[in-house]
């Protein structure tokens, strides 16, 4: 399972929100480039960027930071947040991004997602952010009536690269992932699923790895890395060794 560190950008700074609440912001670093280089040096094979300003307002206020991060790294970068037009996708991919993540427009304009997936095969990722099984949009501010599993089933029959499934209720809490929600989306999807939300310990990571055979191929970790609850090097090592040991025995990973 791929371990993907996250950098959430708000006004050019590295922050984390608690359960997607813009009123509960913790700032971790004022220099996104130095943070990105640290994750790369610690062994990350991919970086996950979120433009929180873009997600909330649809305005590309963090493009300077995004460009700087991409230019500074040797590993691929994927970005989500406020990407709601063909022109915006064109621009971001021209920056050197490996993949762009579409969220809100997956509900508002599913035909646009299909178009983009055909235009950029395997470079479009769908971000499905859900609360109680239903999809949230516009930076988690608006709640829809669409089931996350139905959206996963519909869009995974296109040329998208993957689905990122985020459980809003656990995101940023460090209280553990919603395993049932992740499993349900993975079962509904025909493409790889990357899990996000709630990872607060190596034990949480191992519990998620037990779902890998359902199609969960990666996990995004944010707050736990910044707070020191999880060491990225250790997480990558645990992931690499997982299939070499009995997946039913967690004790060996924690010793």
C-alpha distance (Angstrom), angle and dihedral (degrees) to the residues before:
residue distance angle dihedral
X1 . . .
X2 3.80 . .
X3 3.80 115.0 .
X4 3.81 108.8 -146.0
X5 3.82 119.9 -171.1
X6 3.79 116.8 -146.3
X7 3.76 133.2 -139.2
X8 3.80 115.4 -167.9
X9 3.80 113.2 -161.4
X10 3.78 123.2 -149.7
X11 3.81 117.6 167.1
X12 3.81 88.6 -19.6
X13 3.80 95.2 -53.9
X14 3.82 132.0 110.7
X15 3.79 107.5 -112.6
X16 3.80 142.8 153.7
X17 3.78 127.9 -140.3
X18 3.78 124.2 -148.1
X19 3.81 109.6 -123.0
X20 3.79 89.1 -21.7
X21 3.80 93.5 -61.7
X22 3.81 111.7 149.0
X23 3.81 87.9 -159.6
X24 3.82 90.5 61.4
X25 3.79 102.8 61.1
X26 3.79 126.7 157.9
X27 3.80 116.6 -168.3
X28 3.80 115.5 -147.4
X29 3.78 105.9 169.9
X30 3.80 136.9 6.2
X31 3.82 92.0 -155.2
X32 3.85 113.4 66.0
X33 3.81 92.4 -178.1
X34 3.80 94.6 57.5
X35 3.78 89.6 46.7
X36 3.80 92.4 49.6
X37 3.80 91.2 49.4
X38 3.81 90.2 51.2
X39 3.81 91.8 54.8
X40 3.80 90.1 47.6
X41 3.81 91.5 49.1
X42 3.81 89.5 49.5
X43 3.79 90.2 59.4
X44 3.79 106.8 -91.4
X45 3.80 113.7 157.4
X46 3.80 94.0 -164.8
X47 3.81 136.5 21.0
X48 3.79 125.8 -141.7
X49 3.82 115.4 -148.9
X50 3.80 125.2 -171.2
X51 3.79 122.5 -167.1
X52 3.81 100.1 -151.7
X53 3.80 92.9 -179.5
X54 3.78 89.5 52.8
X55 3.78 92.2 47.4
X56 3.79 91.6 53.1
X57 3.79 102.1 38.9
X58 3.79 106.1 13.4
X59 3.81 89.6 -125.0
X60 3.85 119.8 128.6
X61 3.79 97.8 -131.8
X62 3.82 95.4 143.9
X63 3.81 99.3 53.9
X64 3.80 93.7 113.0
X65 3.81 91.2 56.1
X66 3.79 91.7 43.3
X67 3.81 92.6 52.7
X68 3.81 91.6 47.4
X69 3.80 92.7 51.2
X70 3.80 93.4 48.8
X71 3.81 92.1 47.6
X72 3.79 93.1 49.7
X73 3.82 97.3 52.0
X74 3.78 135.2 75.5
X75 3.81 93.5 -161.5
X76 3.82 125.3 79.3
X77 3.79 118.8 -91.1
X78 3.78 127.9 -151.4
X79 3.80 123.2 -164.7
X80 3.78 136.6 -162.7
X81 3.78 134.9 175.2
X82 3.79 130.2 94.1
X83 3.82 96.7 -1.5
X84 3.78 101.8 148.0
X85 3.81 108.4 144.2
X86 3.79 142.3 52.2
X87 3.80 89.6 -118.0
X88 3.79 92.0 55.5
X89 3.80 91.6 50.1
X90 3.82 90.4 48.5
X91 3.80 90.8 51.4
X92 3.79 95.5 47.4
X93 3.79 94.6 48.2
X94 3.79 88.4 49.0
X95 3.82 87.5 58.5
X96 3.81 88.1 64.4
X97 3.80 99.9 -97.9
X98 3.77 114.3 156.5
X99 3.81 96.0 -149.0
X100 3.78 138.0 4.1
X101 3.78 123.7 -145.9
X102 3.79 120.0 -138.9
X103 3.77 121.4 -160.8
X104 3.79 121.7 149.4
X105 3.80 95.9 33.8
X106 3.79 89.9 55.2
X107 3.80 85.5 74.4
X108 3.78 100.9 30.1
X109 3.82 97.2 43.3
X110 3.81 112.1 13.2
X111 3.80 89.6 163.8
X112 3.82 88.2 61.4
X113 3.79 89.9 54.7
X114 3.80 90.0 53.2
X115 3.81 90.2 49.4
X116 3.79 92.9 49.9
X117 3.79 93.1 45.1
X118 3.80 89.1 54.1
X119 3.81 92.1 45.2
X120 3.81 93.1 47.5
X121 3.82 106.5 23.9
X122 3.81 114.4 -158.8
X123 3.80 91.9 1.1
X124 3.80 96.7 88.6
X125 3.80 120.1 82.2
X126 3.79 124.1 -171.1
X127 3.78 116.4 -137.9
X128 3.78 111.4 -151.6
X129 3.79 109.7 -169.6
X130 3.78 112.0 -175.7
X131 3.77 141.3 -177.9
X132 3.80 117.9 -165.4
X133 3.78 88.3 -11.1
X134 3.83 95.7 -54.5
X135 3.79 126.0 109.8
X136 3.82 120.5 -108.0
X137 3.81 122.9 -157.4
X138 3.83 142.9 -171.2
X139 3.79 95.2 46.1
X140 3.83 91.0 -39.0
X141 3.78 91.2 -62.3
X142 3.82 95.1 114.8
X143 3.80 126.4 52.0
X144 3.81 121.7 -149.0
X145 3.79 130.8 -162.7
X146 3.80 92.5 -126.5
X147 3.78 116.0 115.5
X148 3.79 114.4 -124.4
X149 3.79 90.9 -134.5
X150 3.81 92.1 54.3
X151 3.81 91.5 51.6
X152 3.80 91.1 47.8
X153 3.78 91.5 50.5
X154 3.81 93.5 48.2
X155 3.80 99.6 46.3
X156 3.79 99.4 37.4
X157 3.80 88.6 72.6
X158 3.81 89.6 70.5
X159 3.81 132.3 76.5
X160 3.81 94.1 -85.8
X161 3.80 118.6 136.1
X162 3.80 99.6 -136.0
X163 3.78 147.6 -33.2
X164 3.79 122.5 -110.2
X165 3.79 108.4 -150.9
X166 3.80 115.1 -160.1
X167 3.78 123.4 -175.3
X168 3.81 104.2 -151.2
X169 3.80 95.0 -161.9
X170 3.80 91.7 62.5
X171 3.81 100.8 31.5
X172 3.79 112.2 119.7
X173 3.81 93.1 1.1
X174 3.85 99.8 100.4
X175 3.83 86.7 -144.0
X176 3.78 96.8 121.3
X177 3.81 134.4 -85.2
X178 3.79 125.7 -71.7
X179 3.78 94.7 -112.2
X180 3.79 95.4 -178.1
X181 3.79 93.0 52.9
X182 3.82 91.4 48.0
X183 3.80 91.2 48.9
X184 3.80 93.1 49.8
X185 3.80 93.2 52.4
X186 3.80 92.1 45.3
X187 3.81 90.6 52.1
X188 3.82 90.5 50.0
X189 3.80 93.9 48.8
X190 3.78 130.6 84.1
X191 3.82 92.5 -164.7
X192 3.83 131.2 60.8
X193 3.80 116.1 -74.5
X194 3.80 124.7 -142.5
X195 3.80 113.6 -157.2
X196 3.79 124.1 -140.4
X197 3.78 134.8 177.9
X198 3.79 138.2 58.9
X199 3.80 102.7 22.7
X200 3.80 104.3 148.6
X201 3.79 105.8 151.9
X202 3.77 144.7 18.3
X203 3.82 87.2 -100.8
X204 3.81 89.1 58.8
X205 3.77 89.6 50.1
X206 3.79 92.4 51.6
X207 3.80 91.7 48.8
X208 3.79 88.9 55.2
X209 3.79 91.7 48.0
X210 3.79 88.2 61.9
X211 3.82 86.8 70.0
X212 3.79 94.6 54.6
X213 3.79 92.8 103.5
X214 3.81 88.6 62.2
X215 3.80 89.8 62.9
X216 3.80 104.5 -87.3
X217 3.79 101.7 138.2
X218 3.80 102.7 167.3
X219 3.78 145.4 21.3
X220 3.79 130.7 -148.8
X221 3.79 115.4 -142.7
X222 3.79 124.3 -169.8
X223 3.79 125.5 146.4
X224 3.82 95.1 31.3
X225 3.80 90.3 60.0
X226 3.79 93.8 48.2
X227 3.81 94.0 46.3
X228 3.80 92.7 47.0
X229 3.79 95.0 -117.5
X230 3.80 87.6 123.0
X231 3.80 128.1 31.3
X232 3.80 110.0 -145.1
X233 3.80 94.0 -143.2
X234 3.80 90.9 52.2
X235 3.81 92.4 46.4
X236 3.80 91.5 52.4
X237 3.80 90.6 47.9
X238 3.80 92.2 50.2
X239 3.79 90.7 49.4
X240 3.81 92.1 49.0
X241 3.81 92.3 50.0
X242 3.80 97.0 42.1
X243 3.79 97.4 94.7
X244 3.79 92.0 45.3
X245 3.80 91.3 66.9
X246 3.78 139.1 46.9
X247 3.83 104.5 -73.7
X248 3.81 89.5 -152.3
X249 3.78 91.8 61.0
X250 3.80 111.6 73.4
X251 3.80 96.6 168.5
X252 3.79 93.7 80.0
X253 3.80 91.0 59.7
X254 3.77 93.5 50.8
X255 3.80 98.0 48.9
